[in-house]
Amino acid sequence: MSGILPLLAGAVVVAILMATVNSKPKINGNTVIIQYGMPVKVFSVISLIIAIFVSYEATKATSDQVILATLCTIGFYLASISLMLEFIVVKISYDDSKIYTCSPWRKSRIIPWVEIVNLKYSVSAQWHVVSTRSSGCIRIHDLLNGKQTFLDEINKR
């Protein structure tokens, strides 16, 4: 039973985060901005605090557990730093002529609307993938505030 508790806790956290997603994007003049909301950003900070706690607990490992404790600590830090980068840095904005992307995973891009060639959804990753002719893909995660407005705009064009 205790092995299932972390899974249930994870499912509850994801459900709470999904419930906090705002369907309305941020608007600045003629530019529409979609980005992760504050609850998701706070979750990423909490994940870093958990990683710090795990590293503290790892210092108490016995000599035969040091390698496992070190690997767990590294895993928690990598996961929490990745979450923080994704949730705090990612921003997609658009206006009448172009889409502007900002991500820690690749350089910022300015993509004309006419570049879009396909839109599909990945159930396992929980994101929409917008394919372009020459600028790669834009991934629109379900936790992004205002995502539906952007998807509607793509479908109109």
Helices and strands as residue ranges (DSSP letters): H 5-19, E 26-28, E 31-36, H 38-58, G 63-65, H 66-89, E 91-94, E 98-103, E 106-112, G 113-115, E 116-122, E 127-132, E 137-141, E 144-145, H 147-156
